Amino acid sequence: MKKIRWGILGSGNIAATFATALNSMEDSLLEAVASRSDIRAKEFAERFKIKKSYGSYEELAKDPDIDVIYIAVPHTEHKNMAGLCIKNNKAVLCEKPFTINSKDSEELINMAKEHDVFLMEAMWTKFLPVNLKVKQWIKEGKIGKVLHINAKFGFHSDYDPQRRLYNPSLGGGALLDVGVYPISYTTFILERIPDKIISSAIIGSSAVDEQNVVIFHYNDGILADLSSSISCETGGDALIVGERGIIKVDRFWSTESASLYDNRYKCIEEYKEPFKANGYEYEAAEVNRCLREGLRISSLNPLTDTLSNMKLMDEIRKQWGLVYPGE
């Protein structure tokens, strides 16, 4: 089996998490890392036993020995960095949110088509075995027609206007950082976008959404109650309620377990699947599969879904009047 040669663009926490996953995989080779700082790149390379380190992103993009590059920089840099890699004919796995808005996402997607390279958003939640089992339960009719989804992702972080989370110039706020998870999860479960959106947010002195609530209304009788926060601990579980039962997904965004109940909350079935490494290996495996098969888009996480979700977040921010600098 051909080993896929990876490069990581960025050297922060998420890059380290992904590097750990890649190093656990027999069919992946983590060959290079790039950072704006040559020192940071070398330290990262030593930590994860990577052959090459670059003090500029362009050097990585032009490395002829790399098959695919993982983009692990702040949201506001996704478009430019993914574009740099695409222009150098590199396959790209770009962290979520894909970009700041749907316009930028569409430009990236068109660029990938023009250069005939693979492109995918790193929405790792979609590839977790437990979430695939949850979808299977639903398709098998275990809970009947889905009627309601409740999904939340919120945590407390100390207010600091210079930090990425609270800085509008860096695409801060709850929606793009963690709200993208319940939104993507709902469209992943239902396989369609809502007919109507109702939302509200607390825009703090930071000028970004510090917490929010979003309602997805579907004309055939489904409601989704979604929330995200960077200012308070709201948890991260999901409930999927159907006519004949309920599915509870523990920490849906990084889940290793789910339970199936009847309408009286009697447990019918449980499913547990511990990660092989840290959960990021599943999306990496999908990229590897697509590259070996010569695919440009993943059927499990297509770019059409990514663009649809970006448009939903555009509409939500429009309801709040939240515009980022440069938009």
N, C-alpha and C positions, 0 to 999 in steps of 0.2 A: 504494500500500500504506500502510495506516494505521501510523504510528509509535507504538510502545508507550512510554508515559511512565513512567520508572523513578525511584524514590527509594531511597536507601541509608540504612539505619538502623545507624549505627556508623561509626567513622572509623579503624579499625586496619588492619593489614596485609592481611587477607583482603578488607576493603572496598576497599582500593586495587587489589588484583588484579582484583576484579570490575568496578570502575569502568573499568579499562583495557580489559577485554573489551567492556563496553557501548559505550565510545567508539569502538570499532573497527567497530561494527555499523550498517549503514545504516538498519535498521528500528527502531532503539532511540534514545530520547532520555533521557539522564541529566539529570533536571530538578532534583533536590533531594537534599541530604544532611543528616542530623541526628546530632548528638553531644551528650553531656552538657555539653560545653564549647562555648560559642559561638565561642571563639577557634579551637578545633580544627576545628569545622565550617567556619568561614570559610577556614581554611588549606587544608582538603581541597577545598573548592569552587574555590578559586583554582587549586590544583594540577591539577584535572581539568576546569576550565572549566565548572563547574556554576552555573546561574543562582541557585538558592536555597540558603541554608544556615540551619539551625535549631539553636538551643541547647537544644532539648528534643525528645524523641522524639514527644511528643503532637502537637506542631505539624506534624510530617511526616505523622503518621497522619491528621490532619484536613485536609491539603492537598487541595482538590477537583480539582487539576490532575494528580494522580498516579494511574496505573492499577495499579501493582504496586510492592511494597516488598520489598527484599532485606534480610533480617535477618542482620547481621554483628557480633553482640555475643557475649560468652562464653556457653557452654552453659547456665549456670544462668539466663540471662536470656531464653532462646529462647521459653519458654512465655509469659511475661508480655508480651514485646514483640510476638510474633506475634499473641497474643490482642488486644493493643491495636489493631493494624492491622486484624485481622479485624472487630472490633467497629465499626470505622469504615468497614467495607465495602470494604477494600482487598484485592486479591489479594496473596498472600504467597509468596515463595521463601525458605525458612528454612534457614540453614546446618546442616550435620550436626555432631554428632548432633542429630536433630530436637529432642529434649528430653533431660532426665536419665534418664527412665524411661518405660515403656510407659503407665503411668497418665496422666502428663502429656500424652503424645502422643495418647492416645485423647480426652482432653478437648479438645485443639486441633482434632482432626479433626471431632469432633462440633460444635464451635463454627463451623467453616467450613461445615459442612452447614447449620446453623441460619441462618447469614447468607448462604448461597448464594454463596460466593466461592471462587475458585481457591486451592488450597494445595498446595505441593510441597516436599519435602526437597531441598536443594541437593547431591545426590550426583552431582557432575559427572562422575565416572568412568564412569557408565553411558552417557553420551552421546558419549563420545569415539569418533571414527570407527574407530580400531583395535580397540577393544573390541566394537563392533558387527560388525566383520569376523570377530573371533574367534568370536562367537556364530554367525555365518553358517557358518564352517568346521565347527563342531560339529554344527549342524543338517543340514549337507550330508553328514555322516558321514565327514569327512576323517580323523578319528582313531578312528572306531568309538565304542563306548560309553565314556563317561568313567568312569574307575576311581579316579583320584586327583587331588586339587588341592593344590598347595602355594603359599601366598601369605603374604608377610610385609611388614611395614612397620615399620621401627624406626630410630631415630636417637639420637644422644647429645646430651643437654642437661645442662648443669651443674646440680647440685642447688641449688635455692633454694626454701625452703618458702613464700615469698611469691609466687612466680611461679604463673601459672595452671596450668601443667602439673603442679605438685606440690602444689597447694592443694586439699584436699577440698571446701572451701567454694565453690570455683569449678568443681567437677566434674572435678577433675584426674585424672591417670592415663593410661596408655597405651590402655586399651580404648576409652573414649569419644572420645579425641582422634584416634587413628590405627587402633586395632583395628576400628573401624566399617568401615574400607575393605575388609580381607580378608573380613570377615563378609558385608558387602553384595555384594561381588564374587562370592563363592561362591554365594549365593542367586540372584544375577543370572544366573550361568552355568548353574546347575542348575534354576533356576525352581522351587525348593521348599526347605523348611526341613529340617534333619536330624531323624532319628528319635531320636538320642541325642547328648548333649554331654558330653565329658570335658575338664576344663581345670585349669590350675594357674597360679599367679601369684606373683611376688615382691612382697609388700607391704612397702615400705620404711619408714623412720622418718617418711616423708611421710604415711603412712596411706593411700596410694593405690597402685594397681598400677604398678610401675615397668617391669616386663616380664611378658609372659604367653604361654602356649601354649594353643591351643584345638583340640580334635579334634572334627570333625563326623563322626558315623557314620550312614550310610544303610543301611537293611536290605537294599537290593538290591545291595550290594557296593561302595559308593563310600565312600572316606575323604577328608576334607579336613584338612590339617595347616596351621593358621593361627597366626600369631604377630604380636605388636606390642610395641614398646618405646619408652620415652622416655629410657632410661638407656644404651643401647648401639646401635651402628650394625649393623643386621641386613640392610640393603638393602631393596629394594622390588619385586623381580621376582615373577612368578607362573609356575608350571608347571601345565599341564593335561594329564594323562596319560590316554590312551585305550588301547583294545585294540590299535589299529593304528598309533598314532603319538602325537606329543607336540607341544604348542603352548607356546612360551616367549614370555611377554609382558614386555617390558622396562618396568620401573617401572609396573606394571599400573595403579596409581592415577592416573598422569598420562602414560599411554603415547602414544608416537608411532610405535611399531614393534612388530611381532610376527613370529615365525617358526614355520613348520610343518615338523616333522621326521617321518621314519618311525621305527620302533623301534630302528634302528641309528644314530640321530642324523644321518642324511643329510638335508640341508635340501631340502625339496620346494618350498616357496613362502615368500616374504617379503612383508610388507605394511607400507608406511610412509606415514604421513599427517601431515606437520608441521602444527602448529596455525596457524590463521589469525591469532590473536592470542596467547592464552596457555592456551587450552583451556576457559576458563569461558564462552566465547561459545556453545558448543553447548547447555549447559543453559539459557542465556538465550534462545536461539532456540526451544527447546521451550516455554518459558513464553510467549513471544510467539505462537507457533502456537496454543497452547491458548486464549489470551485472544482472539485473532482469531476462533477457531471457537466461542467461547462455552462452552468446556469448563471444568469445575471440578476435574478430576483428569487427570493425564497418564497415558496408557496405557503409556508407556515407563518411568515411575517412579511407579506408583500408591501411594496412601497405605496400601493393604493391605500392600504390601511393606515400607514404612517401619515400620509397626506391628509386623509379624512380626519384623523385625530388632531392634527395640527390646526385644521380649519375649525374644529370644535373649540379648541383652546383660544383661537383668535376671536370667535364669537363670544366666548365667556369673558375674555378681557375687554371686549368692546362693551359688554353690559356694565362693566365696572368703570370704564373710562381709563383703563390702565394701558399706557403706551410707553414703550421703552425708548430710551435715547437712540436716535438714529433711524427709528422706524418711519 
